[in-house]
């Protein structure tokens, strides 16, 4: 997944990579920082090194492979991993014996034994700190046996075991005897949520999901029955679609999730198996035996990052995360220096990518006055004319680590490709998307005069653009490229049938070769970009997106359907950290209204939509008079927000003593808690059920926040929180602990045994099963608070007008959950806030800034290229039946009343092909997918004797 991004960064003309270096000091002010760097020696010149690896092959000295967690050795001359950027080796002088062999074999003369530490300076306008994370080292926790028993491994060590570039080449083996395990246990919260043993009171946010993922992958890698058990206190699968993945693992894959506290791990000396002794929810002691134990270690901040923060005068919290305010999540204590990723706080990949974009947005605001001054334009060589040439096809088959190579017989597929018509070169690679393979493809294109290229690997959705750019760098038209998806469409779904998967891979490659022979160069049209943005939704997300676009000197039209700005946040009072939400909204609204680049349209709704990326046209109805305006703009940011679920369960509406958490917030803000004697809160109301499988993310912290307010205002009030899993992820775990310390009672219930509520006049009775006592208890409450989930705002009308995709819960869909979390599938359209999915205000702000950042990358261009994959009508043979007009989901085909023909605007065409498929006369052809280019694949498939 990360390889295309690594290659993109390595290729980017405007990114200067300075590796193996440390920041030693920063002087100056925002807009003009002088950064002092210490460039550490690598003893091999990265500019000369070709990445051939001859030095490592001849090196006689070995060292522990730290990347693979010490499960194998590497040479003293080494590279960290196969996809490293830059692809340049280095010498580990602590392991080097000084034999000189590497210098003798290096044809590039890249070896430099005299390399020394150097000090350099760079001048920048702003800085972003992203020093990353380090997995917690559980060596000090003797009771878990790490470092004592070989088959006890950490989660990051198990990731390396699963990896094709790992110590066992992707085969799941026990370190002790290299045997395939029959059972694996994951122990959660190692190095997290534990102030007694390690001092890390926070939740690391990612461990529950990565343990579930590792269990699922381990089951796929081991072709047989593998018992996977995840021992946990709470399963915190709170992200978008995470609960669905958890349910899939539990209900379909058979992963066991055991509520427990682990007491000890001991080893059976004869077998190497491990005995896990644990206490259940009820306090009963049990013991199970496993082949391996994986410790789900938490995220920590490396010592080097702590030292960096001290040198830069950046304030840290008690866990060494960068200190930030709830309403300024990526800003550090030093103006002009921003942060993102785990250094800001524990988070997953989508959160890290979102924050990275947010930090880039704020940094870009500092530099907006200098935009374009130091830009280097990519120089693409003149395109080679292949007209009249016979196809010369090169086929590159990817192992994709073990994703393909562990199932499909890749050498057999490569050999088969050699026999196919027009194929003049074949090759196979561990990772075809790595930078060295991209360079290799370029070399082979030139060496063998290839004029068509096929890569048999993974999904074109994530990788096609990168391979097309590789062709362009050699002078080939990008549309002379074809992909055969032998991973998603083959090895992943036929993982238990290697022979079938290999045969299907051959079929897919044969079909790709048949199609490649029919490809021809296509030209892309360039169009100017309208440098105005439209933001739909005037809540916290929409206002932040609009304001940050305005700060970068772009005109913005902000549309809000209500008579005032603020959205649902107008009903909220304080964040769990104590931030005043109403004061923040007042300040933010005033700043938005005062920005001369931002035009605010209140009481306004979208009524019509047209145009295409870079040149949209939107009709809106403004004000009570519904005055119609047509607004032209280049990009769209969707920030339509969400609302609180109105419960239909637990007696809501039957008594004024049964309220939601938002309503409780109003009560506490107005009357306070002085009159409350017993408050019961029920979690997961309207979430994690059959009608709404997903977790609403914000409910647990909301309950804890209100419980803390009650206990601080009236310590004598009894507060009961009935929950399934408490999901106070990240730094919010401290508030959960504080609530327990103040006497808030947390009682777990199972989804198949929910609490029962009885309303009799003014009396409310809540009956639930106590998970410790294992019996029913009755609580008489004077207030019952339901932690109601979140629902997206009703945007069916907007979705219909603008053709926006949403998931089954109604939240808008992003282009890629990890790599493009704020881009929507349609180009030029971006997404932020709770329209994307449930999230906290802090997370909403970062995502809004991220959406603005992504929009700026679009708006900053004077022009853009349109895809050549568009539909064209043969007007001479068209009978004007209007089938295409009725079929197109985007309403692009139109009947031109002057010329009396059907016209398809190629700028507006989405390239879906619906019209081409529906046309009864076959007079519409889709570029890159014309009839011949489709039928030839069918012919090639049938030629294989299906």
N, C-alpha and C positions, 0 to 999 in steps of 0.2 A: 504493500500500500504506500509506503513512504518513498520507494525508489523514484517514481516519476517526479516527486517534489524535490528530492535530492538532485536529480538531473536538471530540473528547471532552475534551481538555485545556482548550480554549477555553471550552467550555460548563460545565465542572465548577465547582460552587458553592464547593468547598473548595480550589480552586487559585487563588491570586492571581498573575497574570502581571505581572512587573516587567521590561519589555523595555528594550533600549538602555541597560543599566546595568552597573556594575562593582562588585565587592566591594572596598572599600578597607581594611577592617579588621574583626577579630572580637575582641571582649572577652567575658570571662565564662567560665563552666564548662559542662560538659554538662548539659543540662536548662534552661539559662538563658544563652544567648548573645545579645549585642547586636551586630548586624551593621551596619556603616556602609556605605552605598551611595553611589556617584556616579551620578546619573541624568543621562545625556547628552541634550542637546536634539535633537529630531527636527523641530522647527519646524512640525509639524502635530499637533494635539491628537488622540491616538488614541481618546479617548472621544467626540469629536465627528465624526471622520472616518467617512464611510459606505462608503468604499472604491469610490466611483463611478468614479474615475479621470479626471474632467474636468480636474483640475489637470495631470496628466501629458500629456493630449492637447493641451493648449494651450501647454505649456512649450516655449520655443524653444531652450533650452540642452541640450546633450547631454554625456554622460560615458561613459567606458568601462564596459561591463557586466561587472563582476567575476564575478558569478555564472556568466555564460556564458564565462568565461575570456578576455574581450576579443575574442571573435569577432563581436560586434555592439555597438551603442551602446544606451544607455537615456537617458531624460530626467533632468534634474537633480531633478525631482520624480518619485519612483519608489517602487515596492514591490519587494521582493527576488524574489518568485516568486508564481505565481497562487494557491497554497494557503496563503499566509502567515497566521499567527495571532499577534497580532490582524491583521485585514485593514485596515491603516491605512498610508497613504503617509507619506513623509518627504521632506525637502529636503536635497540634497547641497550644502552651502554652498560647497564648493570649486568646484563647477561652476555654481552659480546666478549669474545676471547681474543679479539684483535688479530685474527688469522689473515685478514685481507682478501679472502676469497670473493666477497661481494664486490669489492672494487675491481678485481680482475675480470669478473664475468659481466660487469655492467657495460653494455655497448653504448649507452647514452651518456656515460661519464657523469652520472648523477651523484655518486658517493662523495661525501665531503666530511672526512674524519675531523677536520679542523673547525667544523661548525661550532660557533660559540653563542652564548646568550647575547642578545642585542636589545637595545632600547630604541624605540621609534615613537614618533608622535603623529597623530592624525587630528585634523580639525573637523568637527561635526557640529550640527545645529542642535541636535537632541540625541538622547540615548534611551535605549530600551534594555532593561536587565532581564535576561531569560537564562539564568545559570542552571536551570533544571533541578533534578532531584537525585537522591541516592536512596536505595532500598535500605531499610533498617537491618542492621546486623544482629541476628538473634543469638550469637555465640554466648552472650552473658546469661541467657535463660537456660540454665542447666536442665530444668525439668522437661524441656522439649527435645533434648538430645542432639541439637544441631552441632556439628563439629565432632561429635562423639560417635554417632551412628551414621555410616555412609549413606543409608537409604532415607535419611531425613534431609530434605533439600528445601531451599527457599523457592518462592514462586518465580522470582526472576531466574533462578537456576533451572527451574522446570521449563520456563519459556525457551531457554537455550537448548534443553534436551529435545523440545518439540521442533526446534528450528532445523532446517536443512543445512544451515551453516554452523550448526552446533556440534557438540562433541561426538554425538552418535548419528549425525547426518539425518536427523528427523525421526529416527526410530526410538520409540519409548522404551528405555531400558533402566534398570536399577544400577546406580553407580557401583554397588558392591560386587555384583557378579555378572553384569550385562545381560541379565535375564529380563524378559518381558513381565511386567507386574500383572498380577491377577486382581489386585485391589489397591486403591489409592485413597488416602484421606487428606483433605485440606483442612487446616486449622486456621480459623479466621482471627483477625485483630491481634496479630503478633507485631508488637511495636506500635500499636495504635490503641486508643481507648484504654490506656493502662498507665495511670499515674504512679502506681505502686512499684512496678518492676522496671519500667523504662522512662517514666516521666513524660511520655507523650499522651496527653489527655485528649487530643483531637482524633477525629475519624479521618482516615486517609482517603475516603470517598470512592476509591477505585477497586478495593480488594474483593468485595463481594462479586462484582461483575467479572473481574479477571479470573477469579477462582471458578466461576460458572463456565466461563469461556474455555479455560484450560481443561476442565472436566469433559466438556463437549468434544474438544479437539482430541483429547487422549482417547476417548471412546471411538472416534473416527479413525485414529491411527492404529489402534489395536483391533484387528479384525476378529472379534470374538467377544465374549462376555467380560466386561471390565466393571467391577464394582467401584463406583465413585461416591464418596460421602463427604459432604461439606459441613463441618461442625461450626456453628455460629451462635452468636447472641441475638443478632438481628440481621436479616437479609436486607441490605440497603440498595435495592435495584430501583433507584428513583429517577433515572434519566429517561429521555424520550424512547419509547419502545423497549426499555430495559425489563420491565415487568413481564412483557410478553416472552422475552428470551428466557427469563427465569422460569416461567410456567412451561415453556417448551422443554427446558432441561429437566424439570421435575416430572412432568406428566407424560412426555413422549420419549425422552432419552433415558429416563430412569435414574437420573442423578438424585441421590438421597441428600436431603437437607435436614440436619439434626440440630435441634436447639440444645446447646450444652455448654458447659464450662470444662475445659480440659484440665485434668489434674496432673498427669505425667505421661511421658512416652518412654517405653523401655524396649529393649531389643531381645529377641530370641537369638542367642548366639549361634545356634546350630543352623538356622535358616536365614538369618538376617531380617526376618519379618519383624514388624513393630507392633507392640501392644499399646493401644491408646486407652487410657483410663480416664473417664469423664463423669461429671455429674449432670443429670438431666434437669429439666425445668422444675421437676418436683423434688429434686434433691437426691434422687436415687443414684447410686454409684453403679456404673456399667463399664465393661471392657470389651473392646473389639480388636481384632488382629488384621493388619494391613501389610501389603508388600512394600509400600512406600508411604511416606508422609510428606506432604508439601506444606510449608509454613507460609501463609499469606501475609507477607511482611508489608509494613506500611511505608509511606513516603516520608523521607526526612530531607533536610536542607544540608548539602555538603559543607564541610568546614571551609572549603575554598570560597564558597558563596558568602559565608558569614564574614570572612576576612575581607572580601571585596566590598561588602556593604559598609564595613567599618572604614575602609579607605575612602569611600565615596560619601561618608556621612549620611548614610541611609538608615533610618530607624527600623528596628526589627521588633517583633513581638516576643513573648517569652518562649515560643517554639522556634524562633529564628526565621519565621516568615516575614516578608516585607509588611510593615504597618501600612494600612490603608483605611480610608473612611468609607462608610457604607455607600455614600453617594459619589465617591470618586475612586472606584475600585482598582484602577490600574495606575493611579498616581502614587508616587513615593513621597517621602517627606522632603525631598529636594526637588525644587521646581525645574522642569525641563528634563527630568529623568523619570522614565515610566517602567513598569514591570508587567510581566504576564507569566502564565503557566504556574507551575507548582510553587515557584518562589513567591507568588502572590498568596497562595493558599492551596491546600490539597484539591486536586481536580483531575478529571479525565481528559481524553484527547479532544473531544468537541469543545469542552470548556477552555482548554489551552489554546486551541486554534482561534476561537472566538476572541479571547483576551489578547492574543497576538495581533489580531486585526484592530482591536480597540486601541491598543497601545500605538500601533502604526498610525491610527487616525489622529490621536492627540499629538504624536510626534510630527505628523504631516501638517497639522495646524501651525506649529512653530515654524515650519519651513515653507509655508504656502507662498510667501512673497518671493521665494527664489525658485519656485517650481519650473523645471525645464531647463535651467541654466547649465547643469552638468550632465544632462542626459546623453547617453551614447545610443545611437540608432543601430539596430541589428542590420548588418549588411548581408543580404541573401544573394548568392551567386546567380548569374543569368541562367534562366531555365533552359535545359537541354531539350532540343526538338526531337521527339521520338517518332514523329510522323513517318509512316512507311516502314518502320523497323519491326522485325519479328519480335514477339515477346521473349525477353530473357528474364526469367523469373528466379529470384532467390528466396529460399524458404528457411526461416530461422525458427527452430522448435525450442520452446522454453520448458525447463524443468519446474520453474516457479518454486525453487527449493524442493520441498517434498509434496507440495500441493498437487502438482501434476506428476512429477517424476516418481513419487511414492506409489502411484497407482498405474499410470500409463508407462508402457515400455517405450521411452523416448527414443533410444537408438533405433528401435524397429520402425518407428514413425518417420524418423529422419531418412533411414535407408529406403523406405517406401516412397518418400517424396522425391528421391533421386530418379525414380522410374517414371515420373509423371511428365506429360508433354510440356515443352518449353522450359522446364526447370533445368537451370545450368549450374546452380550452386545450392547446397544445403549445409546447415550447421545446427548444432544444439548448444544451449547455454544454461548455466545454473539459474541466472536471473537475466533475462533478455532486456529488462528495463533498466539495468544498472548502467552507470556512465561508461564503463569500459566496453560493454557490449554495444552501446550506441556508437562509440568510436569504431568498434570492429565492423559494425554494419556499414558505416560510411566507407571504410577501407574496402570492404568486399563489393560494394556497389561500384566503386571506381575500378577495382582490380578485374572484376568479371563483367564489367559493362552492363550491369543489371538495369533494366528499365521497368521492372515490376518487382515489388517486394511483398512477401507474406510473412507475418509473424503469427505463429501458432502458440497462443499463450492464454491470457486471461480476457478480461472484459474490455471492449473498445470504449466503453463509457468512461473508464478512468485512464486508459493508456493510449488510445488511438491518436490523440492530438500530439503526444510526445513523439511517437514514431513518424507521424507525418512531417513534423519539424525536422527530423533526422533526414528524411528524403529531401526536403527543401534545401538543407545545408549542403547537399551534394549536387544541387541543380535539377533534381527531379521534381515534377509536379506532385503535390501532396496527394492528389487523387489517383495516383498509380500505386496505392497501398491498400492491402487487404489484411484483415485479421481473421484467424480461425480461433474461436473461443473454446479451447479444449480443457479449460478449467471449470468455469461456472456451468457450462453446458455439458460437461463430460465427467472429469475426474471427481468433482465434488458430488455429483448425483449418482455416480456409479462406483463409489469408493470401495464397495464390497465385491466388485466384479472386474478385476484388473484386465482380464482377457477381453471382455466386452468393451471396456473403456479404451483399450488400445485399438481395437477394431474401429470403434466410433471415431477416435482421433484421426485414424487414417482416412475415414470417410469425410470428416470435416476438412482435413487438409486437401483432399482431392477436390472437394467442392470449391474451396478457396482458390486452388490453382485454376480450375475451370473458369471461375469468375475473373480472376486477375488477368487472364488472357484477353478479356473483353474490355478492360478498363482503358480509358483514354484521358488525356489531360483536360482539366476543366479550370476555368478562370473565375476568380472571385471578384465581385464588384465592390468598390470602395464608396462609402457614403459619408457625408459630414455628420457630426454629432451635435445635437441640441444640448447646450451646457446648462440646462435647468433640470432640477429634480422635483419629483412629486412625492410627498410623504402622506400616506393614508392612515390616519389615526393620530389623535392628539393627546394620547396618554404619555406616561413617562418615557416609553420607548420612542414614540413618534417625535416628541419634543426634543429628545436628545439627538436623534438622527438628524432632524431638521437643523438644529442649532450647530451641530458639528459640520454639516455641509456648508452652512452659512459662514462659519468661521474659516472655511477653506476657500471663501470667495466665490461660491457657486449660488446662483439664485435657487430658491426653494419655494414651492407652494405646499403648505401644510393644511390638510383637510381634516376637519373633525365634525362628526355628525351631531354632536351635542352642542348646546349653546356656550359651553366653556371648556377650556383645556383641563387636562388632568386625568381623564379616564376613570377606571375603577379605583385608582389610588386615592381619589378624593374621599373614599369611604374608609381609608386606613389612617392610622395615627402615628405609630412608632415602629421602627424595625426592631428586631430582637436585640440589636446592639445598642438601641436607645436613640437612633436617629429620628428626628422630627420630620415625618413624611409631609405633613401639611405645610410646614415652613419651606421645605424643599420644593414642593410644587409651586408655591407662591413665587419663590425666587426664580425657578426655572421658567415658569410662564412669563414672568416679567422680562427675563433675558431674551426669550424667544420673540416676544412682541416688540422688543426694542431693537432687535437685529434687523438692519435695513435690507439684508439679503433674503429674509424670510417673510413671505406673505401668508398670513393666517386666514383661512376661510372657515368660520364656525357655522354650525347648523347647516352643514353641506354634505351632500351624498353624491357618489359616482352614479351617473345615469347612462353613460355610453363610453365605449373604449375602442380605439383603433390604433393603427400605426405599427411600428416595429422597433426593435432595439435601437436606441440612439435617437429615435424620432417617433415618440408616442403622441397620441392625441386623445385626451380624455374629456368627456362632457360631464359637467357637474351642475347640480341644482343647488343654488346658494340662498340661504336665509328663508324666512317665513314665506316670502313671495315666490320662492323657488325659481329665482332668476337663473337662466341657463348660460353657462360659460363654457367655452372650448379652450382647454389649456394644452399647449404643446410643451413637451418635455423629453429629456433623453433617457432618464431612468426612473424607476419606481421603488419606493421603500414601503413595504406593507407592514403596518404596525397596528392592526385592528383590535388587539387586546383580547381579554377574556373576562369572565364574570364568575361569581360564586354560584355553585350548584345549589338549587333550592330543594332541600330534602323531601322525599316522599315517604321516608321511613322513620322509625323511632318516635312516632307521635308528633312530628313537627307540624305546627299549625293547630294542634288540639289544645295547647296551653301556651300562655305567654311566658311560661317558665322553661320552655324548650326553645332554645335559640341557636344560631350558628356562631362560629368563632368571630366572624366580622361583627355581628350584632353584639357579642360580648365585649368586643373592643370599644364599641360605642358606649355601652353601659359603664365600663370601667373608666372611660374618659369623662363621662358625665357624672354619675352617682358615686363611682368608686366601689370598693369591695366591703365597706364597713358593715353592710347588712347581710352579707353572705355567710352562711354557716357550713353548708355542704354543697360542693360543686362537683358534678360528674361530667367528664368529657369523653366522648366516644369518637375514636379515630376511624379513618377510611370510610366516611359516609359519602357514598356516591363515587367511590374510587375502588379499584382492585376488586371489582365484582363482574358479573357476566355482562352487564350493559356497558361498563367502562373498566376495561382490564387494567388500564394504566394507573400508576401512582401519580397523585397530584402534587407531589414534591414539597409543597409549602405547608401542608397541614400539621405535621409533627412539630415543626418549629413554631407555628402559630399557637398551638396548644401550650407548648412549653413557655412561650413568651407571655401569654395571658395568665398562665398558672403562676409564673414568677411575680407578675404585677399583683395578683390576688394575695399571695403569701407575704409580699412586702408591705402591702397596705393593711392587711388583716392576718397576722400570723396564726390566729386561732381557727381560721377557715380550713375545713378539711377539703382537699382537692384530690380527686381520683381521676386518673387518665387510663382509660381502657383502650388497649392498642393491640395490633397484630405484630408490627415491627416498628420500633422507634427509629425514625430516619433523620436524625439531627446530624447530617453529614458535615464534614469539614470541621471548621472551628466552632460550629454550633454545638458540638458535643459538650463543651464547657458549660453551656446553659442547661443542658439536660442534667449534668452532674450537679449543678447548683440547685436545680429544682428538687432533685432527690434529697440533697442536703437540707433543704428548707422544709422537708416533710411531705412533698407531693408524692402520692402513692401511685405507682404504675402497675397495672394489672393486665397481663396478656390474655387475649382470647383467640380462639381459632376461627377461621372463616366459616367452618361448618357448625360452629356453636356460638353465634353472635349474642351480644347482650339482649335481654328482653326488657322492654320499657312498659310500665303500667301507669296510666294517668287516672287518678281518682280525685276529681275536684281540684284542689290546690296541692294535692300530694302527688309526688312523682317517685316511683319505685323503679330501681334499676337492678336487675338480677343478672349475674354473670358468674362464670366458672373461674374460680381462683386457680391460677396455674401452679401455684405452690401447694396449696391445700388440696387441690384436685377435688373440690366440691363447690356447690353453688353457694353464693353469698348474695345478700340483698342489701342494697344501699338506698337509704331514703335521702333524696336530694331536694334542696329548695331551688336548685337551678341545674338544668341539663343542657350542656353545650355540645352541639354536633360539629365535628371538624369536617365541614362540607368541602368536597373537592372543587376543582376548577373546571370550567367549561369554556371553550372558545366562544367568542361573540358570534351571534348569528350572522354569518357572512355568505349564506347561500346565494343571495342576490348578487353580491360583489363577485363571488367566484364564477357565477354564470356569465356576468358581463365581461370579466377580464380573463376568463378561462384559467383560473388558478387551481392547482391540484391540492387536495387535502387528504389526510389519512382517514381511517374509519372513525376516529374520535372527533374529527372535524378540524384538527389543527393543520395549518398549511405545511406542505412538505418541502424540505430543503433538497438541494441538488445532490449532496453527498453528506451522510450523517457526520463523518469525521473530517473530511478534507474541505468541504464547502458548506459549513453549517449555517451560513447566512445568505447563501445564494439560492435562488429558486431555480427550478429546471429551465424556465424561460430566461434567455439572456437579457441582461439589463434590468432584471427584477430581483429585489432583495427583501429579506425577511428579518424581523426582530421582535423581541418581547414575547408576551404570552400568546400572540397569534401563532407562534412557532411551537409552543408547548409550555406547560407550567414552569414557572421559575420565580426566584426571589427578585426584589427590586434591584439589588446589587447586580445580579446576573442580567437583568433586563437592560440596565444602563450599559454594561460592557457590550452586550449584543447589539444595542442600538448604535454605539460608537463603531462596532465592527461593520455593521451594515453600511454606515456612512463611509467607512474606509473603503469597502468594496465598491460602493457607488462612485467614489472619487477616482478609482482606477479606470473606470469607464468614462467619466466626465472629463478627465484630464487629457483624453485623446482628441486631436482635431478631427480625426476620421476613424472609421472602423471598417473591417472587411465583412461582407455578407457571405454566408456559406453558399457554395455552388449547388448544394443539395436542395434544389427547388423544383417545383412542377412547371412544365411548359405544355401549352396547348397547340396541337396541330390544327390551326383554324380552318384550313382548307377541307379537312375531313370531319370536322366537328359538326354535329347535327343540331346543336343548341338545345339539347334535351333538358338542360339545367340540373342533371343529376349531381354534378360536381358542386353546385351551389347548395344543394340540400345536404350533401355529405360532409363538406368541410366543417370541422368543429370550430374553426377560427374565422369563418365567414370571409375567406380571402377571394375565391373566384367571384367575378362580377360580370354582368352582361353590359357591355359598352353600347349604349343606345345610339352613339354616333356612328361607330364602325360596324355595329351589328355583329360583334363577335364576343366570345368569352375571353376575358383577360384575367391573368393571375399575376399579381404584383409580386415579383421575386423578393422584394425587400420584406414583404409581410408574410410570405409563405414560410411555414414552420418545417417543411420537409417531411411531414408525417406520411405522405403517400396515400392518404385515404381517397383522394379524388382519382388518382391513377388506378387504384384498385377497383373503384366503383364505375368508372367510365365504360359504358356498354360498347362503345366504338373503339376503345383503346387508343383514343387520340391524345391522351394526356400521358406524358412520360416524366418520371422523377429522375432528375440528374443523379448519377452515381448508382441508381437502382432502376435502370430502365428494364423493359421486359426481357431483353436478351441477357442482361446481367443477373436476372433472377432465374429465368428458365435454364440457363446454362448450369446453375448449381443443382437444379433438380435432375438435369440430364446426367451430370457427373455423379450424383448420388445413385441414380438408377443403374449407371454403368458398373457400379460395384457389385451388382447382383443381389440387391435387397429383395 
